[in-house]
Amino acid sequence: MTFYIVKLLIMLPLIGLLIYGSLWLYRKYQPQSMMRAKTGSLNIVEVHPIGVNNKLAVVSFEGRKILLSVTRNGVAKIDAQNAD
């Protein structure tokens, strides 16, 4: 019985620290929060994943909305229109 209590007193704080650490890492490296950061005149409006390594991104740049295709090999402009 004593061994069980000692093991419980050691493992419970370790599990708590693992949970806290994983939540902290998730919050710090969450992709959506990095994508929403505004940098000057270039803003990422929306990002939609298409496949495993492919995404469509709508970017606002100097009053224009630009649709970009983001793949592992690079970025390509698909369409552009004036922002409303």
N, C-alpha and C positions, 0 to 999 in steps of 0.2 A: 504494500500500500504506500509506503514511503517513497519507493522508487517511482511510482506513478505520479505522485504529487511533485516530486523534483523534476521529472520529465515535463510535466504540465507547466511548471513555473519557468522552465527554460524555453519550451517551444512556443508558448503563447505570445511572448513579446517578439520573438523572431518572426512569427507569422504576421503579426501586426506591422512590423517594420517592412516586411515584403509587400504587404498590401499598400501601405503608405508610399513606398518607393515606386511601385508600379503605377499608381495613380499620378504621382508627381511626374514621372517620365512621360506618361500618356498626355498629360496636360501640356508639358513643355514641347513635345515633338508632334503635337496633333497637326496633321497636314492642312486642315481647313483654316486654322488660325494663322498659319504661315501664308496661305494663299490670299487671305483677306487683307493683308497689310498694305496700306496705301503708301506709294512711293512717288511723290511728285505728280506728274501729269499722267502716269501710267497706272491704271487700276484694273485688277482682275475682277470682273463682274460675276461670272459663273464658270464652273468647271464641271463637265459631265464625263464620267468614264464610259468608254465604248467597249473596250475589251480589257485584257490583262495589262497591256502596255500602251494603250491608245486612249487619248482624251480629246474632247472638244472643249475649247476655252473661249469665252467671250471676254475681250479686253477692251477697255475704254481708253483711248489715247487722243488727247487734244480735241475732244468733242465728237469723236468718231468711235463707233463700236466695230470692232474687228473680230471676225470668227477665225480661230486658229486651230489647226490640227496638230496635236502634240504626240509624237511617237518616240520610240527609243532612238530612232535615227536622226530626229530633228524636229523642227517646227516649220509648218507651212501655212501661209495665209489662204483662207478659203473664200471669204466674202468680207465686204466692208459696206457700212451704211452710216448716214448721219444720225447722231443721237438726238432724241426728242427732248 
